[in-house]
Amino acid sequence: MATDTSRPPPEHFLGLIRQQQRGRLKIYLGFAAGVGKTYEMLQEGQRLKRQGVDIVIGVVETHGRAETAAQVLGLEQVQRRKIEYRGVVLEEMDLDAILARRPTVCLVDELAHTNAPGSRHGKRYQDVEELLKAGINVIATLNIQHLESLYDLVEKATAVKVKERVPDYVIGMADQLVNVDLSAEDLRERLQAGKIYPAERIDRALENFFTQENLTRLREFALEEIAHRLDRRRSAATEGGQHNNTSARVMVCLSSRGPNVEQLLRKGARLADRLNAPWYAVYIQTPREDISRIDAATQRQIGNTLALVQQLGGVPMTFKGGDIVGTIAAFALEYGITHVVLGRTRRPWYRRWFGQSLLDRLQHELADIDIIVAGIR
């Protein structure tokens, strides 16, 4: 396993714990199963215990790995809650039991996990948010492919649709991010040695998700994300705590019938994140899209779209207007927008006979604003 000499010592996180009443969050970030996230989290748990910190395991998944299981020994575990669902008994982290126990630090594995039906929260990261609000510090694990804004890039790179995802703001909440790195070659060797999956799953994993190409690309995603987050924090520290770029503003234009609006939103969110800028997703409701004229399926799609905007850290806004270009231009000027993001439309060639396209008109109206036409599938 690769070591990172630039990492702060474990005592640094302990110092952060003592500085603030609200719980602190530390995330061990990796790019695939088996790189050692859970192992390193448990090792830190053992170090904190030796230093006299009141620490418990909220939930840890060892997946039968002997080396990881050995790190659990001696650490207090909060008994999991049993939930019966369709005749099957499922075990979940017992949020109420942890809140009642009130440890100083709680270890929580696999942030992107979906809780069993009947749980208070749908996702484990939401449980963690409640722990943090209660003043309990959390050390957790996450793989890079579970970030919402990376969904399309991960699918394109690996041909895998990641079902369990977390909003990007979860990474932003972390007071510390630790990159658990391993070369793709070493990870494949660990897999072949039976240290990740049982023997019957090894060949299939090597041929599918754990290919050299897939692992290398996922590792690049993780390294890029870590580097970006660290650079942002250095800039914020230099600028006296300013977290947002004071000049850049991003606007993503939505329509009820746009192709793959989720992909468009993720691209807009990634752009805003890289610019360190706030962003707005603006849905312009034309007269023909009045609520009395569109079907229930379209209404649900619009609602889901605006909910995704919030998960990605944007501000959803709805405006009514018959003149789409005029409404976009007015919003852009009022809010000081510097970048407008649009999805590429498939305009038939014969429509050119009927005048300028929406893009042509926007470029004329917003001559001083960057207009980005995002390629989406």
C-alpha positions in Angstrom: 0.0 0.0 0.0 1.4 3.4 -1.0 2.3 5.8 1.8 1.7 9.5 1.7 4.3 11.5 3.6 2.2 14.7 3.3 -0.6 13.3 5.4 -1.1 15.0 8.8 -0.5 12.7 11.8 -3.5 11.0 13.4 -3.1 13.4 16.3 -4.1 16.3 14.0 -7.7 14.9 13.7 -7.8 14.5 17.4 -6.9 18.2 17.7 -9.8 19.1 15.4 -12.2 17.1 17.5 -11.4 19.2 20.5 -11.8 22.5 18.7 -15.5 22.5 17.9 -18.8 21.4 19.3 -20.3 20.1 16.0 -19.0 16.8 15.0 -16.0 16.6 12.7 -15.9 14.4 9.6 -12.9 12.5 8.2 -13.3 10.4 5.1 -10.9 7.8 3.8 -11.4 8.0 0.0 -10.4 5.2 -2.4 -11.1 4.2 -6.0 -12.1 0.6 -5.6 -12.9 -2.2 -3.2 -9.7 -3.6 -1.6 -7.4 -0.6 -1.6 -7.5 -0.5 2.2 -10.0 2.2 3.2 -11.7 0.2 6.0 -8.3 -1.2 7.2 -6.8 2.2 7.5 -10.0 3.6 9.2 -9.8 0.8 11.8 -6.1 1.3 12.3 -6.8 5.0 13.2 -9.6 3.8 15.5 -7.1 1.6 17.3 -4.6 4.5 17.6 -7.4 6.8 19.0 -8.4 4.2 21.5 -4.8 3.9 22.8 -4.8 7.7 23.3 -7.9 7.4 25.6 -10.5 8.5 23.1 -14.1 7.2 23.6 -14.5 5.5 20.2 -17.0 3.0 18.9 -17.7 1.1 15.6 -21.1 2.2 14.2 -20.8 -0.2 11.2 -17.9 -1.9 9.5 -18.0 -4.3 6.6 -15.0 -6.7 6.7 -16.2 -8.7 3.7 -14.5 -11.7 5.2 -11.0 -10.2 4.9 -8.9 -11.6 7.8 -6.5 -8.6 7.9 -9.4 -6.2 8.2 -11.3 -8.3 10.8 -8.2 -8.4 13.0 -8.3 -4.6 13.3 -11.8 -4.8 14.8 -10.6 -6.7 17.8 -10.7 -4.6 21.0 -12.9 -1.8 19.6 -16.4 -1.4 21.0 -19.1 -2.2 18.5 -22.6 -0.8 18.7 -25.0 -3.7 18.0 -26.7 -3.3 14.7 -30.5 -2.9 14.3 -32.3 -5.8 12.8 -35.0 -5.0 10.2 -37.3 -7.6 8.6 -38.1 -6.9 5.0 -40.0 -9.3 2.7 -39.1 -12.2 5.0 -35.4 -11.4 5.1 -33.8 -10.0 8.3 -31.4 -7.1 7.4 -28.9 -5.5 9.7 -28.3 -1.8 9.7 -26.3 0.7 11.7 -28.4 1.6 14.8 -28.5 5.4 14.7 -30.5 5.8 17.8 -28.2 3.5 19.8 -25.2 5.5 18.8 -26.9 8.8 19.6 -27.8 7.4 23.1 -24.3 6.1 23.6 -22.7 9.5 22.5 -19.2 8.4 21.8 -16.5 11.0 21.0 -15.8 9.2 17.7 -17.8 6.8 15.6 -16.4 4.7 12.7 -18.9 4.4 9.8 -18.0 2.3 6.7 -19.4 2.7 3.2 -21.1 6.1 3.2 -22.9 5.4 0.0 -24.8 2.4 1.4 -28.6 2.4 1.0 -30.4 1.7 4.2 -33.1 -1.0 4.4 -36.7 0.1 4.0 -38.1 1.3 7.3 -35.0 3.1 8.4 -35.2 6.7 9.5 -33.0 7.8 6.6 -32.8 6.4 3.1 -29.0 6.6 3.0 -26.1 6.0 5.4 -24.6 9.4 4.7 -27.8 11.0 6.1 -27.3 9.0 9.3 -23.8 10.4 9.5 -25.2 14.0 9.1 -27.4 13.4 12.1 -24.4 12.1 14.1 -22.4 15.2 13.2 -25.3 17.5 14.2 -25.4 15.8 17.6 -21.7 16.6 18.1 -20.4 13.1 17.4 -17.2 12.9 15.3 -17.2 10.5 12.4 -14.5 8.7 10.5 -15.9 7.1 7.3 -15.0 5.5 4.0 -16.1 6.2 0.5 -15.1 5.2 -3.1 -14.8 7.9 -5.7 -17.2 6.3 -8.2 -20.1 6.9 -5.7 -19.9 10.7 -6.2 -23.1 11.9 -7.9 -21.4 14.4 -10.3 -19.0 11.6 -11.6 -21.8 9.2 -12.5 -21.7 9.9 -16.3 -17.9 9.9 -16.4 -17.6 6.7 -14.5 -20.2 5.0 -16.7 -18.3 6.2 -19.8 -14.9 5.0 -18.5 -16.0 1.7 -17.0 -19.4 0.8 -18.6 -20.7 0.4 -15.1 -23.8 2.2 -13.8 -23.2 3.0 -10.2 -26.5 2.7 -8.4 -25.5 3.9 -4.9 -24.4 7.5 -5.0 -23.8 10.4 -2.6 -24.2 14.1 -3.2 -21.0 16.0 -3.7 -21.6 18.1 -0.7 -20.8 15.1 1.5 -17.2 15.3 0.3 -17.3 19.0 1.0 -18.4 18.4 4.6 -15.2 16.5 5.3 -12.8 18.3 7.6 -10.1 15.8 6.4 -9.9 13.7 3.3 -7.3 10.9 3.1 -6.5 9.4 -0.2 -6.0 5.6 0.2 -4.0 4.9 -2.9 -2.7 1.7 -4.5 -1.5 1.1 -8.0 -3.8 -0.7 -10.3 -1.3 -3.5 -10.7 -1.0 -4.0 -7.0 -4.8 -4.0 -6.5 -5.2 -6.7 -9.2 -2.5 -8.8 -7.5 -4.4 -8.5 -4.2 -7.5 -9.6 -6.0 -5.8 -12.6 -7.6 -4.4 -13.6 -4.2 -7.9 -13.8 -2.8 -7.6 -10.8 -0.5 -10.6 -9.0 -1.8 -13.2 -11.4 -3.1 -13.7 -15.2 -2.6 -12.2 -17.5 -5.2 -15.4 -18.0 -7.3 -15.6 -14.2 -8.0 -12.0 -13.4 -8.8 -11.9 -14.3 -12.6 -15.1 -12.5 -13.3 -14.0 -9.4 -11.4 -10.7 -9.3 -13.3 -12.4 -9.4 -16.6 -15.1 -6.8 -15.8 -14.7 -4.0 -13.2 -11.1 -4.8 -12.1 -9.5 -4.4 -15.5 -6.3 -2.4 -15.7 -7.9 0.3 -17.8 -10.9 0.7 -15.4 -8.8 0.8 -12.3 -6.3 3.3 -13.7 -9.1 5.7 -14.8 -10.9 5.5 -11.4 -7.6 6.1 -9.6 -7.1 9.2 -11.8 -10.6 10.4 -10.7 -9.7 10.0 -7.0 -6.3 11.7 -7.3 -7.9 14.6 -9.3 -10.7 15.0 -6.7 -8.2 15.0 -3.8 -5.9 17.5 -5.5 -8.8 19.8 -6.3 -10.2 19.7 -2.7 -6.8 20.3 -1.2 -6.1 23.2 -3.6 -9.4 24.8 -2.7 -8.7 24.6 1.0 -5.3 26.1 0.6 -6.8 28.9 -1.4 -9.5 29.4 1.2 -6.9 29.6 4.0 -4.8 32.1 2.0 -7.9 34.2 1.3 -8.9 34.3 5.0 -11.8 31.7 4.8 -13.4 32.8 1.5 -14.7 29.6 -0.1 -16.4 31.0 -3.2 -14.9 32.6 -6.2 -16.3 36.2 -5.9 -16.5 36.7 -9.7 -17.6 33.5 -11.4 -21.3 32.4 -11.5 -22.7 29.4 -13.4 -26.2 29.1 -14.8 -27.5 25.7 -16.2 -30.5 26.1 -18.5 -33.2 23.4 -18.1 -36.3 22.5 -20.1 -38.9 19.9 -19.4 -38.2 18.0 -22.6 -34.4 18.3 -22.7 -32.4 15.1 -23.4 -30.6 13.5 -20.4 -31.0 16.5 -18.1 -29.2 14.6 -15.3 -26.1 14.5 -17.3 -26.3 18.2 -18.1 -26.7 19.0 -14.4 -23.6 16.9 -13.5 -21.5 18.7 -16.1 -22.7 22.1 -14.8 -22.0 21.1 -11.2 -18.5 19.9 -12.1 -17.8 23.2 -13.9 -19.0 25.3 -11.0 -16.9 23.2 -8.6 -13.8 23.6 -10.6 -14.4 27.4 -10.8 -15.2 27.4 -7.1 -18.3 29.3 -8.0 -22.0 29.2 -7.0 -24.3 27.8 -9.6 -28.0 28.0 -10.5 -30.2 25.6 -12.4 -33.0 27.6 -14.1 -36.1 26.0 -15.4 -38.1 28.3 -17.7 -41.7 27.4 -17.8 -43.2 28.5 -21.1 -47.0 28.9 -21.5 -47.3 25.5 -23.2 -45.6 24.0 -20.2 -48.1 25.3 -17.7 -48.9 22.8 -15.0 -52.4 22.4 -16.5 -51.0 21.4 -19.8 -48.2 18.9 -19.0 -48.8 15.3 -18.0 -48.0 13.9 -14.5 -44.9 12.0 -15.7 -43.4 15.3 -16.9 -44.3 17.0 -13.7 -42.5 14.3 -11.7 -39.5 14.5 -14.0 -39.2 18.3 -13.3 -39.6 17.7 -9.6 -36.8 15.0 -9.6 -34.6 17.3 -11.6 -34.9 20.2 -9.2 -34.2 17.8 -6.3 -31.0 16.6 -8.0 -29.9 20.2 -8.4 -29.9 20.5 -4.6 -28.1 17.2 -4.1 -25.4 18.5 -6.4 -25.0 21.8 -4.5 -26.8 24.1 -6.9 -29.7 26.5 -6.4 -32.9 25.4 -8.3 -35.0 28.2 -9.7 -38.2 28.3 -11.8 -39.3 31.2 -14.0 -42.3 31.7 -16.2 -41.8 33.3 -19.6 -42.8 33.0 -23.2 -39.5 34.4 -24.4 -36.9 31.8 -23.4 -33.9 33.8 -24.6 -35.1 37.0 -23.0 -35.7 35.3 -19.7 -32.3 33.6 -19.7 -30.6 36.9 -20.5 -32.5 38.8 -17.8 -31.5 36.2 -15.2 -27.9 36.1 -16.3 -27.5 39.9 -16.1 -29.4 40.2 -12.8 -27.3 37.5 -11.1 -24.0 38.3 -12.6 -23.7 35.0 -14.4 -20.3 34.4 -16.1 -21.0 31.0 -17.6 -24.2 29.7 -19.2 -24.4 25.9 -19.8 -26.9 24.5 -22.3 -27.5 21.0 -23.6 -26.9 20.4 -27.3 -30.2 20.3 -29.2 -30.8 18.2 -32.4 -32.2 21.0 -34.6 -33.3 19.7 -38.0 -31.4 21.3 -40.9 -34.6 22.8 -42.4 -35.3 24.8 -39.2 -32.5 27.1 -40.3 -35.0 28.5 -42.8 -37.1 30.0 -40.0 -34.5 32.2 -38.4 -31.8 32.1 -35.8 -31.4 29.3 -33.3 -31.7 29.7 -29.6 -28.0 29.5 -29.3 -27.5 32.2 -32.0 -29.8 34.5 -30.2 -28.2 33.9 -26.8 -24.8 34.6 -28.2 -26.1 37.9 -29.5 -27.8 38.8 -26.2 -25.0 37.7 -23.9 -21.9 38.8 -25.8 -19.8 39.1 -22.7 -20.8 35.8 -21.1 -19.2 32.4 -21.9 -21.8 30.1 -23.3 -21.0 26.4 -23.1 -22.9 23.8 -25.1 -22.5 20.5 -23.3 -22.3 17.3 -25.3 -24.8 14.9 -23.7 -26.0 11.5 -24.9 
